[in-house]
């Protein structure tokens, strides 16, 4: 258990340092701003329940890995999954994301990661999680090449 706790703490410390460095630049650098704006716009269309618009934030060869490990490849599968999620599983839910952090890999690729909160309608408990997205620049726009969503288990009373 100590080894697992140590590894978790090391990962958490690294994440905190990365986010702290990014957050210290409130609006991000000139290079980060377009990526941050894309993630903010994605949260808006997700919250509006627009599956087609949500899928349009992905590259044609994009991959989405959901919280349960489900995998969608390509725009048609991604749109179908968002349609199922936004119209049937969680209609009316709202997505909130923190600004997150951006790590440029090359001039045409970057990783964005950030905390999320999915707020169901009707006052049910919000789902808290984390998203990691590999993004690529396509014709001047930053699109999601691959997205991985993780939902944290709900807090339990001790």
C-alpha positions as CSV (number, residue, x, y, z in Angstrom):
1,X,0.0,0.0,0.0
2,X,2.9,2.4,0.7
3,X,4.3,2.0,-2.8
4,X,0.9,2.7,-4.4
5,X,0.4,5.7,-2.1
6,X,3.8,7.0,-2.9
7,X,3.2,6.7,-6.7
8,X,-0.2,8.4,-6.3
9,X,1.3,11.2,-4.3
10,X,4.1,11.7,-6.9
11,X,1.6,11.8,-9.7
12,X,-0.6,14.3,-7.8
13,X,2.5,16.5,-7.0
14,X,3.5,16.5,-10.6
15,X,-0.1,17.5,-11.7
16,X,-0.3,20.3,-9.1
17,X,3.1,21.7,-10.3
18,X,1.9,21.6,-13.9
19,X,-1.4,23.2,-13.2
20,X,0.1,25.8,-10.8
21,X,2.6,26.9,-13.5
22,X,-0.2,27.2,-16.1
23,X,-2.7,28.9,-13.8
24,X,-0.1,31.5,-12.7
25,X,-0.5,32.8,-16.3
26,X,-4.2,33.6,-15.8
27,X,-5.2,33.7,-19.5
28,X,-2.4,31.4,-20.7
29,X,0.3,32.3,-23.1
30,X,-0.3,33.5,-26.7
31,X,0.2,29.8,-27.8
32,X,-2.1,28.4,-25.1
33,X,-5.1,30.8,-25.6
34,X,-6.5,29.2,-28.8
35,X,-6.5,25.8,-27.2
36,X,-8.1,27.0,-24.0
37,X,-10.8,28.8,-26.1
38,X,-11.5,25.5,-28.0
39,X,-12.0,23.7,-24.7
40,X,-14.3,26.4,-23.4
41,X,-16.4,26.4,-26.6
42,X,-16.6,22.6,-26.4
43,X,-18.0,22.8,-22.9
44,X,-20.7,25.2,-24.1
45,X,-22.0,23.0,-26.9
46,X,-21.8,19.9,-24.7
47,X,-24.0,21.7,-22.2
48,X,-26.4,22.6,-24.9
49,X,-26.8,18.9,-25.8
50,X,-25.5,19.4,-29.3
51,X,-23.9,16.1,-30.3
52,X,-23.0,17.1,-33.8
53,X,-21.3,20.3,-32.6
54,X,-19.5,18.4,-29.8
55,X,-18.1,16.0,-32.4
56,X,-16.9,18.9,-34.6
57,X,-14.2,19.6,-32.0
58,X,-12.5,16.4,-33.0
59,X,-10.1,15.7,-35.9
60,X,-11.5,13.4,-38.6
61,X,-9.3,10.6,-37.2
62,X,-10.1,11.5,-33.6
63,X,-10.5,9.0,-30.8
64,X,-12.7,9.4,-27.7
65,X,-12.2,7.1,-24.6
66,X,-15.1,7.5,-22.2
67,X,-15.0,7.1,-18.4
68,X,-16.1,3.4,-18.7
69,X,-13.4,2.6,-21.2
70,X,-15.7,2.8,-24.2
71,X,-13.8,3.8,-27.3
72,X,-15.1,5.7,-30.4
73,X,-13.0,6.2,-33.5
74,X,-13.8,8.8,-36.1
75,X,-16.4,11.5,-36.2
76,X,-19.5,9.3,-36.9
77,X,-18.8,7.1,-33.8
78,X,-18.0,10.1,-31.7
79,X,-21.1,12.0,-32.7
80,X,-23.3,8.9,-32.1
81,X,-21.8,8.5,-28.6
82,X,-22.4,12.1,-27.8
83,X,-26.0,11.8,-29.0
84,X,-26.5,8.8,-26.8
85,X,-24.9,10.6,-23.8
86,X,-26.5,14.0,-24.2
87,X,-29.9,12.9,-25.4
88,X,-30.5,9.7,-23.4
89,X,-28.0,9.1,-20.6
90,X,-27.6,12.7,-19.3
91,X,-30.1,15.0,-21.0
92,X,-30.0,18.5,-19.7
93,X,-26.6,18.0,-17.9
94,X,-24.1,20.8,-17.8
95,X,-20.4,20.5,-18.3
96,X,-18.0,22.8,-16.4
97,X,-14.3,22.7,-16.9
98,X,-11.5,24.5,-15.2
99,X,-9.1,26.3,-17.6
100,X,-6.7,23.4,-17.3
101,X,-3.2,23.4,-18.5
102,X,-1.6,23.2,-21.9
103,X,1.7,21.5,-22.8
104,X,2.9,22.2,-26.3
105,X,4.6,19.2,-27.8
106,X,5.3,20.6,-31.3
107,X,4.0,23.7,-33.1
108,X,1.1,21.5,-34.4
109,X,0.4,19.3,-31.3
110,X,-0.3,19.8,-27.6
111,X,-1.8,18.2,-24.6
112,X,-4.6,19.9,-22.7
113,X,-5.7,18.5,-19.3
114,X,-8.2,19.8,-16.8
115,X,-10.7,19.0,-14.1
116,X,-14.4,18.7,-15.1
117,X,-17.7,18.7,-13.3
118,X,-20.8,17.2,-14.9
119,X,-23.9,18.7,-13.2
120,X,-27.1,16.7,-13.8
121,X,-30.4,18.5,-14.0
122,X,-32.7,18.3,-11.0
123,X,-30.1,18.7,-8.2
124,X,-28.5,15.3,-8.4
125,X,-24.9,15.0,-7.2
126,X,-22.4,16.3,-9.7
127,X,-19.8,14.0,-11.2
128,X,-16.2,15.1,-10.8
129,X,-13.5,14.0,-13.1
130,X,-10.5,14.8,-15.2
131,X,-9.9,15.0,-19.0
132,X,-6.6,14.6,-21.0
133,X,-6.8,15.6,-24.6
134,X,-4.1,15.3,-27.3
135,X,-4.8,18.1,-29.7
136,X,-3.5,18.9,-33.2
137,X,-3.7,22.0,-35.3
138,X,-5.6,21.5,-38.5
139,X,-6.0,24.5,-40.8
140,X,-5.4,26.9,-38.0
141,X,-7.8,25.3,-35.5
142,X,-6.9,23.1,-32.5
143,X,-8.9,19.9,-32.7
144,X,-9.0,16.9,-30.4
145,X,-7.0,14.0,-31.8
146,X,-7.6,11.8,-28.7
147,X,-9.5,12.5,-25.5
148,X,-9.5,10.4,-22.3
149,X,-12.1,11.0,-19.6
150,X,-11.9,9.8,-16.0
151,X,-14.7,10.2,-13.4
152,X,-13.6,10.1,-9.8
153,X,-15.5,7.8,-7.5
154,X,-18.0,9.7,-5.2
155,X,-16.8,10.6,-1.8
156,X,-17.9,8.2,0.9
157,X,-18.8,9.0,4.5
158,X,-16.2,7.8,7.0
